Amino acid sequence: MSLFCGTACRRKSFLCYRLLSTFVTKTRYLFELKEDDDACKKAQQTGAFYLFHSLAPLLQKSEHQYLAPKHSLLELERLLGKLGQDTQRIEDSVLIGCSEQQEAWFALDLGLNSSSSINASLQKSEMEKELKGSFIELRKALFQLNVKDASLLSTAQALLHWHGAHQFCSRSGQPTKKNMAGSKRMCPSNEIIYYPQVKVWKRLSGEKLQKRWDWRWKDSTLLPSTGPFLIALS
């Protein structure tokens, strides 16, 4: 009995160590991509892109649920070329995560006009025909997505919305420029740096999580010391 318990404890300790090691490795890799534009651009070569149109994600129907298709850089370049668009548009993408194998994931909204893009928004119907999917409002499809896709697309939508709302410096009025990963925006005229803020919503006792988005720029938010929370960008 004691031998069995000892084996089980060692196995549990090994699994915990492995999970912690994977988490640390992913965190370090994501931090490198956020701070190093060259490393982020290199990661795009082997990474995957989730596509949006006016903040609505591209989804494909499969039986009783939705799937969020991923596209490689080569597929995305081919699509843009077919639609008569410049591949420079890919620079508007934002980093949203990575796999355990360090495949970087990016989100790109082709339905929004960006100050850093020389192209207008693409037609929704034309893109849906080419991509064999539909751009659906996330709130309508949220409960028909698996947990991983729902979380990833929510993060992507929030970050894309933040960049769309902070294209100009609040002090100088000049256009801001995002870094390659989309983890910050900087005003070239005065070098002020803007970061997507973490906003914490406290869970009400005995009730469901109350999800609310507020996109107004606010001062840094400190994490309360107790209670479960919902983290969002603002």
LOVEX-985237 format. One line per 3 residues: number of its first residue (from 1); their letters; for each residue x, y, z of N, C-alpha, C. Coordinates in steps of 0.001 Angstrom, whole numbers, plus 500000, padded with zeros to 6 digits. Example, Ala and Ser with C-alpha at 12.3 -4.5 7.8 and 13.67 -1.06 7.14 Angstrom:
2
1> as> 513190 494310 507800 512300 495500 507800 513200 496700 507800  512850 497750 507080 513670 498940 507140 512900 500030 507870
//
This chain:
234
1> msl> 500828 498795 500000 500000 500000 500000 500865 501259 500000  501895 501230 500887 502779 502393 500975 503555 502596 499679  503907 501483 499018 504627 501568 497742 503745 502210 496680
4> fcg> 502457 501816 496668 501508 502383 495710 501329 503880 495951  501191 504264 497223 501019 505694 497564 502249 506496 497166  503438 505905 497411 504666 506612 497056 504777 506817 495562
7> tac> 504404 505788 494785 504434 505899 493319 503452 506955 492826  502259 506965 493417 501232 507934 493029 501675 509362 493337  502307 509546 494495 502787 510886 494873 503881 511370 493937
10> rrk> 504800 510460 493590 505878 510839 492667 505330 511196 491284  504330 510422 490855 503726 510698 489551 503007 512048 489566  502313 512333 490652 501602 513604 490776 502590 514769 490803
13> sfl> 503697 514586 491533 504719 515635 491610 505340 515890 490241  505568 514802 489492 506155 514939 488153 505212 515688 487222  503903 515372 487295 502922 516051 486447 502826 517534 486796
16> cyr> 502861 517845 488081 502808 519245 488518 504039 520003 488029  505199 519366 488150 506444 519993 487693 506401 520230 486191  505860 519243 485455 505796 519371 483998 504869 520509 483586
19> lls> 503712 520616 484255 502775 521695 483952 503389 523053 484254  504073 523152 485395 504710 524413 485772 505806 524783 484796  506601 523794 484378 507683 524033 483436 507147 524516 482084
22> tfv> 506049 523900 481620 505427 524303 480356 504897 525724 480444  504268 526054 481578 503726 527396 481774 504827 528450 481754  505916 528162 482449 507033 529108 482506 507654 529299 481118
25> tkt> 507811 528200 480386 508388 528270 479039 507520 529107 478112  506199 528892 478159 505276 529664 477318 505300 531137 477688  505327 531411 478990 505328 532798 479454 506580 533537 478990
28> ryl> 507724 532881 479092 508977 533493 478655 508976 533738 477153  508432 532772 476401 508386 532902 474948 507478 534063 474534  506304 534167 475169 505384 535257 474851 505980 536613 475211
31> fel> 506690 536669 476337 507331 537920 476740 508376 538344 475708  509127 537377 475192 510127 537681 474168 509469 538237 472912  508364 537634 472496 507668 538096 471298 507091 539497 471490
34> ked> 506627 539800 472694 506047 541116 472959 507098 542220 472968  508317 541880 473344 509353 542896 473480 510299 542974 472281  510345 541945 471462 511287 541893 470343 510511 541810 469027
37> dda> 510480 542904 468269 509735 542945 467014 510266 541939 465995  511578 541760 465956 512170 540823 464999 511757 539389 465324  511766 539040 466610 511365 537697 467025 509889 537463 466728
40> ckk> 509066 538488 466909 507640 538371 466647 507376 538188 465150  508095 538944 464335 507923 538821 462880 508357 537439 462409  509410 536914 463013 509869 535569 462673 508835 534530 463086
43> aqq> 508176 534760 464236 507163 533824 464723 505948 533792 463809  505686 534886 463112 504561 534918 462174 504758 533940 461015  506010 533655 460684 506296 532758 459569 505746 531350 459824
46> tga> 505793 530916 461070 505317 529569 461419 504068 529615 462297  503549 530810 462536 502393 530968 463411 501070 530754 462701  499983 531022 463416 498632 530860 462882 497833 532128 463150
49> fyl> 496904 532445 462246 496120 533673 462333 494635 533351 462445  493979 534029 463386 492525 534006 463498 492011 535290 462862  491035 535172 461985 490561 536330 461233 489256 536884 461801
52> fhs> 489148 538203 461746 487956 538922 462204 487516 539893 461109  486252 540302 461192 485749 541368 460336 484874 542260 461199  485339 543481 461438 484640 544417 462330 484371 543784 463689
55> lap> 485395 543131 464222 485405 542499 465545 484573 541216 465622  484026 540753 464501 483304 539484 464472 484250 538393 463965  484461 537321 464723 485411 536275 464317 484883 535410 463178
58> llq> 485814 534891 462391 485469 533946 461339 485235 532577 461967  484049 532011 461737 483696 530717 462318 483152 529787 461238  483308 528498 461479 482769 527479 460593 481869 526560 461403
61> kse> 480702 526245 460836 479736 525403 461536 480111 523937 461416  480111 523228 462547 480414 521800 462565 479456 521113 463521  478479 520390 462972 477436 519730 463758 476727 520739 464655
64> hqy> 476911 520610 465973 476187 521492 466891 477085 522562 467518  478232 522819 466926 479111 523835 467486 479844 524583 466380  480509 525660 466780 481305 526451 465855 482788 526139 466065
67> lap> 483529 526176 464987 484976 526023 465038 485625 527306 464543  486743 527674 465163 487485 528864 464751 488691 528424 463929  488622 528551 462603 489731 528088 461755 490961 528972 461891
70> khs> 492124 528340 461759 493396 529065 461786 493986 529072 460382  494703 530150 460065 495315 530273 458748 496801 530584 458905  497592 529977 458051 499030 530240 458073 499321 531569 457389
73> lle> 500540 532045 457547 500942 533304 456915 500851 533199 455394  501250 532060 454858 501209 531858 453407 499773 531898 452893  498852 531258 453609 497443 531276 453216 496874 532682 453285
76> ler> 497270 533423 454300 496776 534787 454459 497304 535698 453357  498565 535559 453024 499145 536347 451937 498468 536022 450610  498174 534742 450391 497499 534330 449164 496086 534927 449097
79> llg> 495391 534934 450240 494041 535496 450303 494054 536989 449997  494966 537713 450629 495046 539156 450411 495390 539475 448957  496286 538690 448389 496638 538905 446986 495456 538666 446069
82> klg> 494662 537652 446361 493496 537328 445540 492436 538420 445623  492363 539083 446790 491381 540144 446985 491937 541523 446635  493139 541535 446056 493741 542793 445624 494226 543673 446755
85> qdt> 494663 543057 447853 495114 543805 449016 496622 543646 449223  497223 544652 449841 498651 544618 450140 498893 543747 451376  499926 542925 451323 500247 542063 452465 500740 542859 453675
88> qri> 500978 544141 453507 501371 545004 454628 500284 545014 455699  499067 544669 455301 497946 544615 456238 498200 543664 457392  499022 542654 457158 499305 541646 458188 499973 542293 459403
91> eds> 500622 543432 459208 501275 544125 460317 500272 544676 461326  498987 544699 460963 497953 545136 461897 497533 544024 462859  498079 542830 462688 497712 541705 463551 498272 541887 464959
94> vli> 497663 541193 465915 498101 541275 467310 498344 539867 467845  499318 539742 468706 499655 538461 469334 498649 538159 470442  498079 536936 470429 497075 536598 471441 497431 535352 472248
97> gcs> 498534 534681 471926 498918 533503 472687 499821 532590 471890  500059 531398 472438 500862 530405 471730 500537 529024 472273  500904 527993 471516 500680 526619 471920 501850 526132 472776
100> eqq> 501746 524934 473303 502835 524357 474090 504056 524090 473220  503825 523946 471910 504928 523747 470968 505469 525071 470439  505040 526173 471070 505490 527526 470734 505083 527940 469315
103> eaw> 503885 527533 468921 503279 528076 467711 502537 529340 468123  502989 530484 467624 502392 531762 468012 501039 531940 467333  500084 532525 468069 498748 532780 467536 498533 534281 467441
106> fal> 497978 534694 466307 497725 536111 466051 496270 536311 465641  495781 537529 465830 494435 537892 465391 494547 539097 464461  493781 539068 463385 493814 540147 462398 492395 540497 461992
109> dlg> 492046 541774 462110 490719 542243 461708 490823 542915 460348  490209 542307 459355 490257 542831 457998 489055 543711 457674  488238 543972 458678 487068 544820 458462 487194 546194 459078
112> lns> 488362 546488 459649 488569 547789 460282 489614 548580 459525  489393 549887 459418 490406 550758 458849 491389 551137 459941  492664 550974 459658 493702 551283 460638 494537 552454 460149
115> sss> 495003 553268 461089 495851 554401 460715 497182 553931 460166  497556 552674 460480 498821 552138 460010 498661 551367 458705  497427 551258 458217 497172 550513 456997 496732 551454 455889
118> ina> 497223 551211 454709 496869 552062 453567 495639 551508 452854  495073 550416 453345 493956 549768 452687 492655 549999 453438  491566 550049 452699 490252 550145 453303 489809 548754 453739
121> slq> 488700 548691 454469 488209 547409 454948 487747 546546 453778  487889 545229 453944 487482 544283 452912 485998 543966 453046  485379 543621 451928 483972 543280 451934 483741 541957 452656
124> kse> 482771 541953 453561 482499 540780 454382 482059 539583 453540  481103 539778 452649 480568 538678 451844 481631 538064 450946  482504 538904 450409 483565 538424 449529 484543 537539 450297
127> mek> 484861 537944 451504 485784 537164 452324 485161 535845 452776  483885 535887 453164 483212 534664 453616 483179 533616 452513  482991 534071 451285 482963 533146 450152 484327 532494 449949
130> elk> 485379 533280 450083 486731 532756 449887 487166 531844 451028  486745 532169 452235 487203 531443 453421 486279 530297 453837  485127 530185 453153 484172 529107 453452 483758 529111 454925
133> gsf> 483414 530293 455398 482967 530459 456772 482109 531702 456892  481756 532057 458109 480926 533237 458351 481508 534056 459490  481420 535381 459365 481829 536275 460452 480607 536487 461342
136> iel> 480675 535953 462555 479537 535947 463467 479901 536699 464737  478961 537498 465231 479194 538217 466486 479530 537214 467583  480580 537502 468334 481075 536552 469328 480035 536240 470396
139> rka> 479282 537240 470806 478294 537016 471873 477195 536043 471441  476951 535952 470129 475919 535048 469624 476427 533611 469498  477747 533466 469346 478313 532134 469128 479089 531613 470334
142> lfq> 479167 532405 471392 480047 532090 472516 479778 530721 473128  478502 530367 473299 478162 529119 473978 478179 527917 473041  478496 528151 471779 478638 527049 470829 480100 526847 470431
145> lnv> 481003 527474 471180 482438 527307 470986 483015 526499 472133  484117 525779 471869 484771 525105 472985 485455 526145 473871  485830 525741 475061 486356 526681 476055 487612 527390 475559
148> kda> 488494 526631 474904 489745 527207 474432 489508 528293 473396  488682 527997 472387 488409 528976 471333 487661 530188 471877  486713 529953 472777 485941 531062 473350 486853 532028 474103
151> sll> 487774 531488 474896 488701 532323 475650 489652 533082 474727  490174 532369 473728 491142 532970 472814 490503 534074 471976  489298 533825 471466 488615 534812 470633 488167 536023 471448
154> sta> 487805 535804 472708 487429 536924 473578 488627 537842 473814  489792 537223 474065 491024 538000 474242 491364 538768 472977  491250 538096 471837 491564 538724 470554 490635 539899 470280
157> qal> 489352 539714 470509 488377 540775 470255 488647 541994 471133  488941 541740 472415 489219 542839 473337 490464 543623 472918  491504 542907 472519 492752 543562 472139 492598 544334 470829
160> lhw> 491897 543755 469866 491648 544448 468598 490813 545712 468819  489826 545608 469701 488994 546775 470014 489829 547872 470672  490707 547476 471581 491556 548458 472258 492445 549204 471262
163> hga> 493055 548474 470341 493910 549126 469349 493100 550051 468446  491889 549650 468112 491047 550501 467276 490644 551785 467979  490554 551732 469316 490122 552903 470077 491275 553799 470523
166> hqf> 492514 553369 470309 493678 554141 470777 494677 554402 469651  494150 554761 468490 495013 555025 467351 495611 556429 467371  495146 557269 468322 495676 558624 468410 496076 558928 469848
169> csr> 497141 559690 469990 497654 560067 471307 496703 561059 471978  496375 560813 473235 495450 561684 473961 496063 563044 474278  497383 563157 474237 498046 564423 474556 498363 565237 473306
172> sgq> 498974 564600 472300 499396 565345 471111 498384 565291 469972  497519 564290 470002 496555 564125 468919 497146 563461 467689  498429 563098 467762 499096 562467 466627 498804 560954 466607
175> ptk> 498873 560328 465411 498636 558881 465325 499658 558097 466146  499195 557096 466860 500094 556214 467605 500462 555025 466726  501539 554367 467075 502011 553223 466309 502183 552038 467247
178> knm> 501628 550898 466862 501760 549715 467707 503056 548985 467405  503534 548226 468390 504683 547360 468115 504201 546126 467375  505106 545265 466942 504742 544139 466094 503733 543207 466768
181> ags> 503908 542980 468064 503029 542056 468785 501703 542683 469184  501639 544012 469164 500415 544675 469588 500262 544755 471086  501378 544641 471813 501318 544704 473277 501378 546132 473792
184> krm> 501595 547097 472910 501643 548502 473303 501541 549384 472067  501262 550670 472295 501248 551669 471234 502074 552862 471699  502771 553490 470777 503620 554613 471144 503339 555810 470235
187> cps> 503388 556989 470822 503250 558222 470052 504652 558660 469631  504963 558662 468331 506309 559025 467865 506712 560462 468199  505728 561367 468338 506059 562778 468559 506550 563060 469976
190> nei> 506024 562351 470971 506435 562613 472358 506865 561349 473103  506855 560200 472391 507319 558911 472928 506511 558415 474133  505270 558859 474248 504385 558318 475278 503952 556914 474859
193> iyy> 504004 555961 475788 503644 554579 475494 502317 554235 476178  501415 553639 475420 500119 553206 475936 500079 551681 475964  499609 551139 477082 499495 549682 477228 498031 549307 477447
196> pqv> 497606 548168 476892 496256 547682 477230 496191 547401 478721  495213 547981 479392 495122 547815 480836 494371 546553 481203  494681 546028 482358 493948 544899 482921 492884 545454 483852
199> kvw> 491640 545113 483577 490557 545563 484441 489977 544356 485152  489700 544495 486429 489242 543368 487238 487813 543610 487700  486956 542641 487405 485567 542731 487846 485343 541666 488916
202> krl> 484858 542095 490064 484662 541155 491160 483360 540378 490983  483425 539094 491293 482248 538239 491173 481300 538476 492347  480026 538667 492006 479042 538884 493048 478698 537554 493708
205> sge> 478588 537545 495014 478343 536311 495757 477016 535673 495343  477085 534369 494997 475876 533629 494674 475312 533917 493302  476013 534707 492506 475517 535037 491174 476546 534652 490128
208> klq> 476131 534674 488875 477044 534367 487780 478007 535534 487586  479116 535252 486913 480057 536323 486611 479359 537382 485782  479488 538595 486193 478900 539699 485456 479959 540252 484512
211> krw> 479729 540060 483232 480724 540440 482239 480336 541792 481632  481233 542721 481712 480951 544052 481204 482226 544638 480641  482143 545299 479485 483317 545887 478853 483215 547412 478916
214> dwr> 484270 548029 479320 484329 549485 479373 485628 549897 478715  485540 550617 477586 486733 550881 476785 487339 552258 477058  486842 552973 478036 487419 554275 478342 488782 554127 478999
217> wkd> 489688 555019 478638 491043 554981 479205 490991 555392 480669  491579 554579 481532 491590 554882 482961 492979 554664 483515  493174 555117 484745 494456 554912 485414 494630 553437 485749
220> stl> 495875 553057 486067 496189 551653 486360 495281 551122 487459  494820 549899 487291 493933 549251 488240 494719 548269 489093  494590 548363 490417 495264 547433 491319 494362 546256 491590
223> lps> 494954 545073 491679 494182 543862 491950 493725 543840 493401  492418 543666 493656 491963 543509 495037 492559 542246 495640  492558 542182 496942 493256 541095 497620 492410 539841 497788
226> tgp> 491081 539943 497667 490248 538763 497903 489196 538632 496828  488674 537389 496709 487548 537136 495812 487968 536718 494428  487094 535985 493710 487358 535585 492323 487109 536754 491378
229> fli> 487800 536796 490264 487725 537955 489397 487634 537562 487939  487122 538493 487125 487130 538390 485675 488042 539470 485148  489029 539091 484352 490003 540049 483850 489652 540438 482419
232> als> 489648 541737 482147 489331 542225 480798 490263 543365 480441  490332 543674 479166 491136 544793 478719 490290 546043 478646  490899 547176 478915 490178 548437 478799 491117 549519 478322
//
